[in-house]
Amino acid sequence: MTSPELAAARVAAVLRPSQQLEYPSPPCLPLDSLYFLKVPKCASTTFFQIFVSLLPPQYHLSPDGRYNMAVCHTQFNSAGVRQVMKESAKYVAVIREPASRFESEWYYSNYQKVFRTNLTNFIRAPRYSRRQRTFLNKIAGYFGVKDPRDRITESEMYVRAKALHRSFDLVMITERFDESLVLLKHLLCWGTEDVAYVRAKVRRPEHRAQLTEAEKDKLRQLNRQDVFLYKFFRRIFEEKVKAFGEERMRREVEEIGRANARFIEDCGAELVGSFRTVKTWKVKNDSSICRMITLNGVDIEKQLRNRQRKWVSSNLTYDLSTWTFT
């Protein structure tokens, strides 16, 4: 059996009935219970903003003590997560081509200062310290399957990837962002307007490296565990898109594009600000959701925590629906 045939066979072997590849449109109720594995530099902040805008007011607490949504940076642990999430929760994640992801994180997280060298010299280094290796294979790390010694075999990675596939209802692909949103909204029974977005953390041109193919290949070698997971879940994603229907997908992607344009127009949003290595949005509309898109992820989390403190200090009497981003 050839490698492509083997890959296809493996995808078919791991797809289970509950992760159906057919997308009919039966009547359904929108879901508000979600676990999102937020992996850095995978367009995850854009997804984060979408999810935050749809957080139910009561997400801080429920009668069974479980959460409606977990949408911040966490390391996935299946047993632990299922102890705190609602049983009805859907599990989703997003991943990005590993060389591209690492290059993006290098600039955003200022690894040049951390490692005291530039990206080109880092790639060309003949060996790497244990500390430097902690910054590699971040996708595998966030999924909780990273081998810190990087001695894991492909067969062992395949076993771990299959286990992850059993846990996650949808693993989205950054390079297929809008198609990912289409699959997501059908999984959660959301509408097109629910997933309208503006791109967060758009990098300024001066903070983009022009890597050669050889340099990209070296980054892939250094992040080989991430590469395995990316290829594994991308094949599954492509099968889901195929089953959804090419023409239907094209129409729904166009619908999201129109919804995005309305969102930008309604907020009077312009990409003219700056934070670290990225551009930021400024808006004319003072609504809560429009103010939210001007904030970075850390500030959004801070404001949500302050909302929770206010609610708790009021002995749970504060009307959460009246709260807005500032």
C-alpha positions in Angstrom: 0.0 0.0 0.0 1.4 3.4 -0.9 1.9 6.2 1.6 -1.2 8.2 0.3 -3.3 5.1 0.4 -2.0 4.2 3.9 -2.9 7.7 5.1 -6.4 7.5 3.6 -6.8 4.1 5.2 -5.7 5.4 8.6 -8.2 8.3 8.3 -11.0 5.9 7.5 -10.0 3.7 10.4 -10.2 6.5 13.0 -13.4 8.2 11.9 -16.2 7.1 14.2 -20.0 7.4 13.7 -20.3 10.3 16.2 -17.9 12.3 14.0 -20.2 11.9 11.0 -18.9 13.2 7.7 -22.4 13.9 6.3 -23.8 17.4 7.0 -27.6 17.4 6.6 -29.5 20.3 8.0 -32.0 18.9 10.4 -33.7 21.2 13.0 -31.3 21.7 15.9 -30.8 23.9 19.0 -27.7 26.1 19.3 -25.2 24.7 21.8 -23.5 26.9 24.4 -21.1 24.2 25.9 -17.7 24.1 24.4 -14.1 23.2 25.2 -11.6 25.0 22.9 -8.0 24.1 22.9 -6.3 27.4 22.3 -2.9 26.8 20.7 -0.7 29.9 20.4 -0.2 31.4 16.9 -2.9 29.3 15.2 -5.4 32.2 14.7 -6.7 31.1 18.0 -7.3 34.6 19.3 -9.7 35.2 16.5 -11.6 32.0 17.4 -11.4 33.1 21.1 -13.1 36.4 20.3 -15.9 34.5 18.5 -16.5 32.3 21.4 -16.3 35.1 24.0 -18.9 37.0 22.1 -21.3 34.0 22.5 -20.6 33.2 26.2 -23.9 32.8 28.0 -24.2 35.2 30.9 -24.4 32.3 33.4 -21.2 30.7 32.2 -19.4 31.4 35.5 -21.5 28.8 37.4 -24.1 26.2 36.8 -26.1 24.0 39.2 -23.8 21.0 38.5 -20.7 23.0 39.1 -19.5 22.5 35.5 -18.4 25.1 32.9 -20.3 26.0 29.7 -17.1 27.1 28.0 -13.3 26.8 28.4 -11.7 28.9 25.7 -8.3 30.0 27.2 -4.8 28.5 26.8 -4.7 25.2 28.6 -2.9 21.9 28.2 -5.4 19.2 27.3 -6.0 16.4 29.7 -9.1 14.3 28.8 -9.9 13.0 32.2 -9.3 16.4 33.9 -11.2 18.4 31.4 -14.3 16.2 31.5 -14.5 16.6 35.2 -15.1 20.4 34.8 -17.0 20.6 31.5 -20.7 20.0 31.0 -21.4 16.6 29.6 -23.0 18.2 26.5 -19.8 20.1 25.7 -18.3 19.8 22.2 -14.5 19.6 22.0 -12.7 21.6 19.3 -9.2 22.8 18.5 -7.3 24.6 15.8 -3.8 23.9 14.5 -1.4 25.5 12.0 1.3 24.3 9.6 4.2 23.9 12.2 7.0 25.9 10.4 4.7 28.8 9.8 3.4 28.6 13.4 6.9 28.6 14.9 8.1 31.5 12.7 5.0 33.6 13.8 5.6 32.8 17.5 9.3 33.7 17.2 8.5 37.3 16.4 5.4 37.7 18.6 7.0 36.2 21.7 10.4 37.9 21.0 12.3 34.6 21.0 15.3 36.6 19.6 15.7 38.1 23.0 15.0 34.8 24.8 17.6 32.9 22.8 20.0 35.8 22.1 20.1 35.0 18.4 18.1 35.6 15.3 15.8 33.1 13.7 18.2 32.2 10.9 21.0 31.4 13.3 18.7 29.4 15.5 17.6 27.3 12.5 21.2 26.7 11.5 22.4 25.7 14.9 24.0 22.2 15.0 22.4 21.3 18.4 19.8 22.6 20.8 19.8 22.8 24.6 17.1 21.1 26.7 15.7 24.6 27.5 15.5 25.5 23.8 13.7 22.3 23.0 10.9 23.2 25.5 9.9 25.8 22.9 9.5 23.2 20.1 6.5 21.0 19.3 4.1 23.4 21.0 1.1 21.8 19.3 1.9 18.4 20.7 2.5 20.1 24.1 -0.9 21.8 24.2 -2.6 18.5 23.2 -0.8 16.9 26.1 1.1 14.3 24.0 4.5 15.8 23.6 7.6 13.6 24.2 10.1 16.1 25.7 13.0 13.9 24.7 11.6 13.8 21.1 12.4 10.1 20.8 8.8 9.0 20.1 8.2 6.9 17.0 5.6 7.6 14.3 3.7 4.4 15.4 3.5 5.8 18.9 2.5 9.2 17.7 -0.3 7.6 15.6 -1.7 5.9 18.7 -1.7 9.2 20.6 -3.3 11.0 17.6 -6.1 8.4 17.4 -6.8 8.9 21.1 -7.0 12.7 20.6 -9.3 12.2 17.6 -11.6 10.2 19.9 -11.7 13.2 22.3 -12.2 16.0 19.8 -15.3 16.6 17.7 -13.5 18.9 15.3 -9.8 20.0 14.8 -9.8 23.0 12.6 -7.0 24.2 10.3 -5.7 27.7 10.3 -4.9 27.7 6.6 -8.5 26.7 6.0 -10.0 29.2 8.4 -13.4 30.0 6.8 -14.0 26.4 5.9 -13.2 25.6 9.6 -15.8 28.1 10.7 -18.4 26.5 8.4 -17.9 23.1 10.0 -17.8 24.6 13.4 -21.1 26.4 13.0 -22.8 23.2 11.8 -21.3 21.3 14.7 -22.7 23.8 17.2 -25.9 24.7 15.3 -24.9 28.3 15.2 -25.8 30.9 12.5 -23.5 32.7 10.1 -23.7 35.9 12.0 -22.6 34.0 15.1 -19.2 33.2 13.5 -18.6 36.6 11.8 -15.2 37.9 12.8 -12.3 40.3 12.2 -8.8 39.0 12.1 -6.9 39.4 15.4 -3.2 39.9 15.7 -2.5 40.7 12.0 1.3 40.9 11.8 3.0 44.0 10.5 5.1 43.3 7.3 8.4 44.1 9.0 7.8 41.3 11.4 7.6 38.5 8.8 10.6 36.4 8.0 11.2 35.3 4.4 12.4 31.8 5.1 13.9 29.5 2.4 12.4 26.1 1.8 15.4 24.5 3.4 14.9 26.7 6.5 11.2 25.7 6.7 12.1 22.0 6.4 14.6 22.4 9.3 11.8 23.9 11.4 9.6 21.0 10.5 12.3 18.6 11.5 12.7 20.4 14.8 8.9 20.3 15.3 8.3 16.8 13.9 5.7 15.8 16.5 3.7 18.9 15.5 4.1 17.9 11.9 2.7 14.5 12.5 -0.4 15.8 14.3 -0.9 18.5 11.6 -0.8 16.0 8.8 -3.0 13.6 10.7 -5.8 16.1 11.5 -5.5 17.9 8.1 -6.4 14.6 6.3 -9.4 14.2 8.5 -10.4 17.8 8.0 -10.2 17.4 4.2 -12.5 14.4 4.4 -15.0 16.4 6.4 -14.9 19.2 3.8 -15.3 16.7 1.0 -18.3 15.1 2.7 -19.8 18.5 3.3 -19.9 19.3 -0.4 -17.7 21.5 -2.5 -20.4 23.8 -3.8 -22.2 24.0 -0.5 -18.9 24.9 1.2 -18.2 27.6 -1.3 -21.6 29.2 -0.7 -21.3 29.2 3.0 -17.7 30.6 2.9 -19.1 33.4 0.8 -21.9 34.0 3.4 -19.3 34.3 6.1 -17.4 36.8 4.0 -20.5 39.0 3.7 -21.2 38.7 7.4 -17.6 39.8 8.2 -18.1 42.8 5.9 -21.3 43.8 7.8 -19.5 43.3 11.1 -16.7 45.6 10.1 -19.1 48.2 8.7 -21.4 48.1 11.8 -18.4 48.6 14.1 -16.8 51.2 11.9 -13.7 49.1 12.3 -10.3 50.1 10.9 -7.0 48.1 11.2 -4.9 51.2 12.2 -3.6 50.5 15.7 -0.4 48.6 16.8 0.6 46.3 19.6 4.0 44.5 19.7 4.4 43.0 16.2 0.8 43.2 15.2 -1.9 45.6 13.9 -4.9 46.3 16.1 -8.5 47.5 15.4 -10.0 50.8 16.2 -13.8 51.3 16.1 -16.4 54.0 16.0 -19.3 52.0 17.4 -19.3 51.9 21.2 -21.1 48.5 21.5 -19.6 45.9 23.8 -18.7 43.5 20.9 -17.1 46.2 18.9 -15.0 47.3 21.9 -14.0 43.7 22.4 -12.3 43.4 19.0 -10.0 46.4 19.9 -8.6 44.4 22.9 -5.9 41.8 22.9 -6.6 38.3 24.4 -5.0 39.1 27.7 -7.1 42.2 28.3 -10.2 40.4 27.3 -9.5 37.7 29.9 -8.7 40.4 32.5 -12.1 42.1 31.9 -13.9 38.8 32.1 -12.2 38.0 35.4 -13.2 41.4 36.8 -16.8 40.7 35.7 -16.7 37.4 37.6 -15.3 39.2 40.8 -18.1 41.7 40.6 -20.7 39.0 40.3 -19.3 37.0 43.2 -18.9 40.1 45.4 -22.5 40.9 44.9 -23.5 37.5 46.2 -24.4 36.4 42.7 -27.1 39.1 42.4 -25.3 41.3 39.8 -27.1 41.1 36.4 -24.4 39.7 34.1 -26.4 40.6 31.0 -25.9 44.3 31.7 -22.1 44.0 31.7 -20.1 45.3 28.7 -16.4 45.4 27.6 -14.7 48.8 28.2 
